[in-house]
Amino acid sequence: MYQRILVPIDGSPTSNAGLAEAIKLAKLTGARVRLLHRTHDVPYVMSPEGYGSVAVDILASLQEAGTSILEKARIQVEAQGIAVDTVLLDTLGARLCELVVAQVTEWGADVIVLGTHGRRGMERVLLGSDAEQIVRTATVPVLLIRGKEAEVTPEEATFLPRASGPMAGL
């Protein structure tokens, strides 16, 4: 079954839900876990004169935050008696789905476990869906775990497309 579980994390509650599920799966299968975090691109505008010193400060802060996220998750996985390692990627401009798929190939992952926000409507159009792109490009199974953030409020439900035709209501 699964011997290598790749878990992209960002420290959010949704990501933590994915991590919790990966821990359960690893305990069932005796798998090893690899935690992956990417420092986020930070869009900001500044003059060329101020770019260098501020960019170094921002990148150092992003690396520190990423290291902290990975360390907390590593401790959580190890506490369950599961073999774990971590990868921090500092690749500005690369899409998350590309980095995850590259890690699958490089490390030989059998499955990806990923928390998803379940964005819909304009929020999904504007922000995109990392989870969707990973599912589309992954060469191994992807287990998506919806976080509590993904629950639809009654106000949001009015903007969701309604099913029609013979399959409506299923």
Beta strands, then each sheet from edge to edge (+ up, - down):
strand 1: 4-8
strand 2: 32-38
strand 3: 84-89
strand 4: 111-116
strand 5: 142-146
sheet 1: 3+ 2+ 1+ 4+ 5+
end
